[in-house]
Amino acid sequence: QVQLVESGGGLVQPGGSLRLSCAASRSIFSIDLMGWYRQAPGKERELVATISSDGSTLYVGSLKGRFTISRDNTKNTVYLQMNSLKPEDTAVYYCYARSLQGNYWGQGTQVTVSS
């Protein structure tokens, strides 16, 4: 089992940047897929980006170029760098991990983009 704890959310102006972190309670070296999802008020949870154990990444098409996902196996942490933020990026962002033992979610971190 693994616990995931997100951090780095907050209030930012349009055009600004944030970096989200997802710290895992154990080594992520063997976790084959980690990623970020988000859920805006009144909407379903949606995929943002994923990163596999070999470092390959996948992004929702509209976010590619503004968001960058990365992982640091030595720190058991996955990051989401978000640039050129827009009001429509406002949502709770959730960290996700998929391993042979199961699927895991963090508790979420709020990102609000507003002037």
C-alpha positions in Angstrom: 0.0 0.0 0.0 1.1 3.6 -0.5 -0.2 6.9 0.8 0.0 10.0 -1.4 0.2 13.5 -0.1 -0.2 16.5 -2.4 1.1 20.0 -1.8 1.8 23.2 -3.6 -1.7 24.3 -4.4 -3.0 27.8 -3.8 -4.3 31.0 -5.3 -2.5 32.3 -8.4 -3.3 35.1 -10.9 -4.0 34.2 -14.5 -0.7 33.7 -16.4 1.1 32.6 -13.2 2.7 29.3 -12.3 2.5 26.7 -9.6 4.3 23.4 -9.0 2.4 20.7 -7.3 4.2 17.9 -5.4 2.9 14.4 -4.6 4.9 12.6 -1.9 4.5 8.9 -1.6 4.9 7.0 1.7 7.2 4.4 0.1 9.5 4.0 -2.8 7.8 4.8 -6.2 10.5 2.9 -8.1 8.2 0.0 -8.6 5.1 2.0 -9.2 4.5 1.6 -12.9 2.2 4.6 -13.4 1.7 7.9 -11.5 -0.3 10.8 -12.6 -2.4 13.9 -11.9 -6.2 14.3 -12.2 -8.3 17.3 -11.5 -11.9 18.0 -10.6 -13.5 21.4 -11.1 -16.7 22.3 -9.3 -19.7 20.6 -10.8 -17.6 18.5 -13.2 -16.2 15.0 -13.3 -12.7 14.2 -12.4 -10.5 14.3 -15.5 -7.0 13.2 -16.4 -4.3 15.8 -16.5 -1.1 13.8 -17.1 0.6 10.6 -16.4 4.2 9.4 -16.1 5.3 5.8 -16.3 8.2 4.1 -14.5 10.4 4.4 -17.6 9.7 8.2 -17.7 7.3 8.3 -20.6 4.6 10.9 -20.3 1.1 11.4 -21.5 -0.9 14.7 -21.4 -4.4 15.7 -22.1 -4.0 17.4 -25.5 -5.1 20.9 -24.4 -2.7 21.0 -21.5 0.5 19.8 -23.3 2.9 22.7 -23.5 1.7 24.4 -20.4 1.9 21.5 -17.9 4.9 19.3 -17.2 4.8 16.1 -15.2 8.0 14.6 -13.7 9.1 12.1 -11.1 12.0 11.9 -8.8 12.4 8.3 -7.6 15.1 9.2 -5.1 12.6 11.5 -3.3 9.5 9.3 -3.9 7.8 12.4 -5.4 5.9 13.3 -8.5 5.6 16.9 -9.7 3.3 18.8 -11.9 4.7 22.1 -13.1 1.8 24.3 -14.3 2.6 27.5 -16.3 0.4 30.1 -18.0 -2.4 29.2 -15.7 -6.0 30.1 -16.7 -9.1 30.5 -14.7 -10.4 27.3 -16.2 -7.5 25.4 -14.6 -9.2 26.0 -11.2 -9.9 22.6 -9.6 -8.8 20.2 -7.0 -5.8 18.4 -8.2 -5.4 14.7 -7.2 -2.3 12.5 -7.3 -2.8 9.0 -8.6 -0.6 5.8 -8.4 -1.1 2.5 -10.1 0.8 -0.5 -8.9 0.4 -4.3 -8.8 -1.1 -3.9 -5.3 -3.8 -1.5 -6.5 -4.7 2.0 -7.3 -4.2 4.9 -4.9 -5.3 8.5 -4.6 -4.2 11.5 -2.6 -6.6 13.8 -0.8 -6.2 16.5 -3.3 -4.9 20.1 -3.3 -6.9 23.1 -4.4 -5.7 25.3 -7.2 -7.5 28.6 -7.8 -6.6 30.8 -10.7 -8.2 34.2 -10.3 -7.3 37.9 -10.4 
